[in-house]
Amino acid sequence: MRSQLRSGGVSESVIDDAVLILSELLSNACKHGRPLGDALAGDGDVRAAWRVDARGRLIVEVTDGGGPTRPAPATPSVTAHGGRGLNIITALADDWGVQDGVRGEVTVWVVVHEDVHDPDAGCRQDGFATRVTAPALADMSGLDFADAFDDLG
């Protein structure tokens, strides 16, 4: 993601926000969502995508198979080990929301920056889009979750 956004002319500060947002979305999908497809647990996939649309907005999306709760910002205690991800996204992003899809799929989308064509954002006006699916867990023996996403960008 980082290298593609950089080659697309997106500024480093916007890229840093996008990478953190993608990380939070993937963590939430793995923790709270079901895998895509027919798998009940374990080997199922989540889907990540990012693009600069025709209006110049940088959009990041993560899709999973849905879960028992809807994504919503939490109010964690000071000592809680989690529950801050969507609050971080709310603070960094221009907008975000949840879209229901086919077969129970849920996509959390984030408008990281409203106008990457803004000269202050340091971007050129070429649009691009990317979709990434995580490698199968069976192909990654000996790796933990973070290692699986090291070469996404």
WOKATA-V808760 format. One record per pair of residues at least 12 apart in sequence whose ideal C-beta (glycine too) atoms are under 6 Angstrom apart, sorted by the first residue. I is the first residue (numbers start at 1). J is the second residue. If there is no record, write none. Layout:
<<I;J> <I;J>>
This chain:
<<1;50> <1;152> <1;153> <2;15> <2;19> <2;153> <3;153> <4;130> <8;128> <9;123> <9;124> <10;116> <10;123> <11;121> <11;122> <14;113> <14;121> <17;92> <17;112> <18;60> <18;112> <21;60> <21;89> <21;110> <21;112> <22;60> <24;85> <24;88> <24;89> <25;62> <25;108> <26;62> <28;85> <29;46> <29;62> <29;64> <32;67> <33;64> <33;65> <33;67> <34;65> <34;66> <34;67> <35;65> <36;65> <43;137> <45;133> <45;134> <46;64> <47;63> <47;133> <48;62> <48;132> <49;61> <49;131> <50;130> <51;129> <52;116> <52;127> <56;115> <56;116> <56;117> <57;111> <57;114> <58;112> <58;113> <58;116> <59;111> <60;110> <60;112> <61;107> <61;109> <62;108> <63;105> <63;107> <64;106> <66;104> <66;106> <71;98> <71;108> <73;86> <73;87> <89;110> <93;110> <93;112> <94;111> <94;114> <95;111> <96;110> <97;109> <132;152> <134;148>>
